[in-house]
Each structure stands twice: as C-alpha cells, then as structure tokens.
Amino acid sequence: MLGLSALAQPAPPAAWPAIHLPTWSQQIAVREAWLTKRHAMILDMMRRHHIDMWVIVNEEFHDDPLTQFIAPARPYTGNRDIFLFIDTGTSLRKIAVTGYAEENVKLFFEEEDDPKPADQVLPRLYTQYHPQHIGLSIDAKRGVQRSLTHDSYLFLAKSFGSDAESHFVSAAPLIEEYLDTRIPDEFSTYKTLVELTDQLTRRAFSNEVITPGKTTVGDIRRWLYDQMGFYNVTTWFQPDLRVQRKGRVPATSRGYLAVEPESTVILAGDVLHLDFGITCMGLNTDWQKEAYVLLPGQTEAPAGLQRALANTNALQQSLMSRSRPGRLAGDVYNDILADMKAAGIEAKVYSHPIGNQGHGLGAGLDAHSPLAPAAEGKRLRNGSYLSIELNTATPVSEWDNQKVYIMEEDDAYLTEDGFQTFLPRQTSLYLVNP
C-alpha cells in the first residue's frame, strides 16, 4: 500500500541507475555558457527578420518569459529592467538599462556602474541609431511573443521619443526562431532530463508505487510531486493520469480521454496512461507512456492490447520518417494521416515543438490546435526539438472489441534523416503485478 512512509522516502531504489543533475550554481554557469553562444546568433536572426533594435522589458515580480533566455538566468529586482540588442550596421551592440548594476549582467551587456534612468538612456540611443524597426513582444498569438505589458509599452513609446512608436513592430518571428533554435551544447543536458522523466515514469508504473486495489490516481500524482522535489526540478503542467477499463465507457474532454479523478483506485486489468514532464535549466520535457496492471495468473498483457501499442508505434514511425528539415508541417501531417489510412489505423497527431517552453514555438504537427492553420505553413527546422505526441484507437478482442486508446509522447530532435528520439520508444506495455 502506498502510504506516508513511501511518500517520505523519495530516493530511488538501488535497482534504478542514479541520475545526477548539476547543483544550482553549476546550472547557472552552464546556462551562461549557453547564453554566450546564443547571443552569437542574434545579429543574423535580427537581419533575417528586419529588426534593427530588439527590446525586452522585465518587470519586477512579473518576469518576461524571454528574460532568462536573453540575459543571465538570475533574479531581477530592479523594478523595470530593459535589455536592448542593436544592429549598428557593422556589429551587435547589447545594452542593459537596469535598476541595479550586476557584474554577471556585465559579462553579456554594456551596463553602467551607476545606472541612469531609462527615460534618459533610451532617447539617446534612438537618436544615435534611428532604428526603422524596433522589435517588441507584441501582436502575436503566443504568450511568450506578446508578453510586453501595457504600461511598459506606453513607457517605451514615451521614453524613446515622439515618433518612435511608429517604428514599433512585432518581434514574434525573431522570437520564434531564437527559441526554436537549439544549440549542440544543450543536447546532453536535455537527454539527462529526458532520462529522469523516463525513470520517474517507469517507477510510477511499477509496484514501487502501485498496489492494485489500494493505490489511487492521486497517490501516483503526489508521488511524482515528491520525486520532483527530491531532484529539485519543477514542472510546467500537472502530471495527468488516465485509466481505461474493460466494460467502462471512458469520459472524454475535447475529443480526448479525460483525466482520471484522483479518487479512482487502480485495479487489476486496467490500462494506465501518464502524461508527465519536468522543467530544469530553462528546458522542458514531455512524456506519455502506457502500463497494464496484470490480472492474477497473467504474465503479459493481452495480445489485443499489444497490437494497439504496435499501431501507435507505426504512427510514430510514420511521423519520424516523413519529417525532414525544410518540409512544410502541413505536408508532413497530411502524409502521416495518409499512411495511417492506408494501414487501416484510426489515428490522431498533435505533436508540438518543445525546448525552452513545453508547448514551444516553431513548426508543430497538430491539426487540432487553434494555431494549426499558421503552423501548417511553417517549415521544419533542422535540429529543433519536438514532442511526438499522438494516439491510435484500436478495437481489442479481449475487451469485447472495446476501443482502447494508446497515447504516446516522446521528445525527439530533427535530423536530415527525420526525427530521432532521445531514448528508445516504448514498444511493450509496462507491467504492474497484481
């Protein structure tokens, strides 16, 4: 039975390999090394998107979601801190207009020891450079691209000068390319985070956590929260569990299986689904896996459930092999569904970019999202990370031909040969002993 003693003992059993994350100070150092390489990309990106000056404003107690990716990932408490990237015509000039001077900011930006007020610095910079296009986080469909507050907008318009507002433009395309571009240095760290996500998922779907007939959905969710505390990571969404049971019509939400109530007790014969991800070092994972709770006397899942998972594996393979850098997301999506139609598989695909945000910016493969029309016209970017999120519905003979939905999600990266997953995909259901 999962009780308080189990929840209070978060350390992994010896059977599982230890996963070590850097200390917080080490994480800061690693992220600042990444930032140096990220800054080296900015000038070319600004020129591709016709931005002469890029301005990010961070409000105290209301951090801009871009700040930790364009400035050192440290606390900012200067009331209103402004970071500017300026194309001088020959090079990139980076200036921080902050409430307090900070030596680590000076590693990346020009910053005065005794900072002058922004309403003195900004008009001088505007007069000096006369930028035709001042990129701001405005006029976009995604939160990270439209994060400039109303008061900060008015402050910039007033401070830059009388005609500056007419040169304000949306920096959304620049922000998308910047956040959707992964650097090689991030790869090993991200893989470690995926490994931790996978290990916690496997442990959650084992008898370490689950005692059929006693353990509830809420017990599993709380165990995952405690594990995240043990590893000093957070999450960008609540861990969700779904339960499919023979003879029970599953509840739905927006066309998908609904999240199971926390009070539901896990029973032998159940098919379990977990949607889980972690956040660490400015990176996010997203993971979905399936388990089967064995009935007394069983040693493996029924053949019909195994075929259901095989159908989802076929869907995954189609997505991975059809994708190529430069292909339109809409074309890839249509090819995947054509493959599934030819194979007689009922399928849904709702995959999304991932990285600095869980639901990241870039070319997703999702016709069900409100953003789908825009995403369909985007081209897949080499090296981008994608959460391959999808499902198939398969009638299972052992369940009197009741449809069983096998939902899988794997984090992957795009290569010239298609998407490659960071870890091997799930090809057999995880088994929980009765």
N, C-alpha and C positions, 0 to 999 in steps of 0.2 A: 504494500500500500504506500502511496506517495503521501508522506506526512511532513510535519515540520522538520524532523531530523534530516530528511532528504533534501528539503529546500535549503537548509542551513549548511549543507555540505556541497559547495559548488565545484570543488576541484575535480578535474576529470579522473576517472579510474585509470589504473596503470595500463589497461588494455588499449587505451587510445593514445596515439602519439602526442606529445606535448607541443603546443603551438605558442610561440613566444612573440609578443608584439613589443616594439620599442617603448621605452619609457616616454613620458610626455615631453621631457626636454629633448630626447633624441628625435621624437616625432617632429618637433619644431625645426630642428636642424635639418632633417631630411626634407621637409616641406620647403624650407628656404632655399635649399639646393635646387629643388624642382623649380622654384619661382624664378631663379636666375635664368634657367633655360626657357621658361615660359615667356619671360619678358623679351627674350631674343626673337620671339616670333611676332611680336605685336606690330612692329612697324610695317612689315609686309602685309599683315592682315588689314591694318588700317588703310593702306593704299588700295588693296583689293576692294574694300568696301567704301572708298571715297570719304574717309573720315580724317579730318585734319587735326582735330583735337577730341580726345575721348575723356569724358569726365565721369567719375564715380564718386558719389557722396555717401558717406557713412554717418548715420545719426546715432548718438549715444542711446543705448537701450533699444535701438531699432536698427540693428546691423543690416547693411545692404548685403544680399546674398552673394554679391560679387567680391566683396572686400577680401575675404580670406583667400581668394584665388588671384588677386592682382596686387595684394600687399602682404607683408608678413602676417601669418595666421596667429595674431596676438590680440589681446583685448584692446579696444579703442574707446576711450572715455573722454574725448576732447570736445564734447557737445556736438560739433559738426566738423568732421574731418573730410577733406576733399583731396582726391588723387587725380592728377592730370597726366595724360600722355599726349605729347605734342609732336607732330611731324614738322620739323624745322625746315624741311626741304632737302636736308643732307643727312639728318640723323634723327633719332628719337630722343626727345627731352622728357624727363619724368620728374614731376614736381609734386610734393605733398604739402598741402596747406592744412596744418593741424592745430589743435588747441594746445598740445604739448609736444615738445621735441622728444624724439625717442631714437636711441642710437641704432637699433635694428632697422627702423624705417630708413635711416640714412644710408644703409647698405644698398638700398634699392631706389631711393628718390632723393632729389635735392630737397633739403628741409633746413630752415633756419634754426639756429640755436634758441633764439627768442622769436618764435613765430609771430608774424604780423597778421592782423585780421584779414580774412578772406576778401572782404569788400575793398581792401587796398591792393591786394595781390592780383585778383582776377582782372580788373580793368587794365592793369599794366600789361598783363600777358595778352589780353585781347588786342590791345593797341599795337603791341610788338609783332604779333603774328597774323593778325587779321584772318582767322580761320573761316573758310567758307562753309564748312560743315562741322558743327560741334555735336558729337555723338553723345546722346544721353539714354538712360534706361527708361524709355517712354514708348507709347504707341506700339505695343506688342501683345501677343496672345498669351505669353508665358510669364509667370511671376518674376523670374529672375531677369527678364528682359524689360519689365515695366515697373521696376522697384523704386524709382525716384519718387519721393514724397511730394505732395502738392506744395508744401511750404518751401522745400528745398528747390523746387523748380522756380518758384517766384523769387527766391533769394538769388539764384544764378542769373535769372533774367535781369534783375535789378543791378547786381554787382558787376556783371561783365560790361554793361553799358547799354545805351539807348537802343541800338539796332541789333544787338547780339541775338535776341530771341528769334529774329527772322532767319538765323543760321542754325537754330537747333534742329536736329534730325534724330530719328530713332537709330540707336546703335544695335538694334536687335540682330541683324545679320552678322555683325562683327562679334557680338557676344556669343552667338551660336557657334561660329567657327572656333572661337577661342576655347569654349568649354567642351566642344565635341572633339577637340584635337588632343589626343593622348601622347605623352612623351615616353620614350622607351624606359626611362628611369622609374616610372610608376609601376611597371609591369610586375616585378617580383613582389612588391608590397601588395598590389591588388590580388595577386594569386594567393598570398598568405591569408588575406581577408576572406577570399572565397573558400579556402581550405577550412578556416574557422567556422564559417557559415555552414559548410557541409558537415563538419564534425558535430556541431551542435544539433543539426537536423537529424543526423543518424542516431545520436544519443537520445534525442527526444522521442524518436520512433523505435525505442528498444525497451526491454524490461527494466533497465535502469530507472526509467521514469514511469512506464505504463504497467499497471496491474489490471488486466481486463476485469470488468465488473466493479471496480473501485475507483480507478483514476478518472477524473473528469477533464474535459477540454480546458477548463480554467486552470487545472493543476499543471497541464503542459505549458500553457501560456506563461504562468507565473514562474515555472522552472526556467523558461527561456529568458525572462527578465532577469532572474537572479544570475544566470550564467553571463549575461551581458555585463552585469555589474562586476562579476568576478574578473572578467577580461578587460574591464574599463573601456568598453565600446558602447555606443548608443545605437539607436535605430531610427529610420526615417518613416516607419509606419508600424502599426501594431501587428505583432505576429497573429496570423489568422489560420484557423483550422476548419476543415470541412470534413464531414462524415457521410459516407454512403453506406446504406444498409439494405440487405435483401428484403424486398417487400415493403419498403418505406419510400414514398414519393418524396424526393428531396425538395426543400424550399429553394426558390431562386431569387436572384436580385439582379436587375438589369440584364437578364439573359444568361447569367452565370449562376453556378451553385452558390447559395447563400452561406455566409459564415455561420458556423455552428454555435449555438448558445453555450456559454461557459459551463452551464449546469449539466450538459449532456455527459453521461457516463460511457466510457469506451467499452464495447462489448466484443467478445469473440465473433469473428465473421465480418467485422467492419472493414471497410476500405477508408484509410485516413489520408488526408491531404494537408500539407503545411505550406504556407506562404510566409517567408521569413527573410529578413535582410539586416545587415548591420552597417553602421557608419563609423568610420575611423580615418583620421588623417585627410579629411576632405574627400574621401572616396566612399562609395556606397555599393553594396551587393544586393542581389535579389534572387531568391532561390525557392523553387517549389518542387516538392518530392511527394511520393506516394508510398504508403505502407499497407500491409494486410495483417490483420490480427487472426492468427491461426485458430481454427476450431479444434477441440480435443481430438487427437488422433491424426491431425493433418501435419505434414512436414513441408508443404509448399502451397502456394496459392493455387486456386482452381485454374485450369487451363484457359477458360474464358477470360479471366482477369489478366492472365499473362498475354493473351492475344490483344487485349485492349491496350496494354502498355506498348506492345510491339507496333500497334497502329500509331501511337503518339511518337515513337521512335522514328517511324517512317516519315511522319510530318516534320520532325526536327531535321532529319537528313535532307529533305527537300529544301527547307529554308537555308540550311548551311551551304548546300551545293549550288543553289540557284543564285545566291548572293555573290556579287563581285564589286570591287571598287568602281565607282562611276556609273553603275546601273541606277536607273530610276527606281525608287522604292515601290511605286505603284506597279511597275512592270514585274518586279520580283514577286510582289504579293499575288498578282494575278497568275503567275506561273506556278506558284506553290499550290493555290487552290485548284488549278487545272490538273496538277499531279494527283491531288487527293481525289478529285472527281473521277479520274481515270482508274484509280485504285479502289474506288467504292468506299472511301473513308469519309465520314462526317467530321469536318474539322473547322476549328476557329484559330486564327492567328492574331495576336495583339501584342506583338513584341515592340520594345521601346529602347531607345538609347539609354545608357547608364554610365556613371562615372562620378563627376563632381556633384550631380544630383541623381536621385534614384530614378525619377522619370526625367531623363536628361533631354538635352537639346540635340537635334540632328534628324537624320532620316530614320523614322520608325517604320515598322511593317504592321500597321494596325488600321483596318478599315472601319473599326467600331468606335474610334475616338473622335470627339468633336474636332480635333486638329487634323484628322486624316486627310481631308482634301489638300491641305497645304503640304503635309508630309509626303503625299504620293508624288509630288513634283520635285522632291529633293533627291539628290544623288547620294549613294552610299559612299562614305569617306574611308579611305584606307586607314587601318589602324584603330578605327572607332570601336568602342565597346557597345555591345547590345545585350539586353536581357532577352533571350529567346523564350518568349512566353506564349503558350499556346495550349490547345487541348483537342482531344478527339472524343467522340461518343460512340460506344460500341455495345450492341446487344450481347449480353452474357448468358449463355445457355444454362449455366448452373444457377443463375438467378432468374430463371423463367423468362429469359430474353429481356430482362430489365436493362435499360441503357446505363452504362457506367462511364462516367467522365474521368479521363486520365489527364490531369493538368500538370504540366512540367514547365520548369523555368530554369535556364542555365545561363550564366554570364559567359560571354564569348567576345572575341576580337576578330576584326575583319582583316583578311589577308588576300593576296592576289588569287588564292585558290578557294576563297569563300570564308565563311565564319569557322573559327576553331574555338572550342570550349576550353576554359581554363582547367577544368577537371573532366574526366570521363563522364559521359551521360549515364543516367540511371537506366539500366536495361533489365533489371529484375526488381520486383517489389520488395521493399524492406519488410522483414517478417518480425512480428511480435508474438512471443509464445503465449499460449493461453494460461 
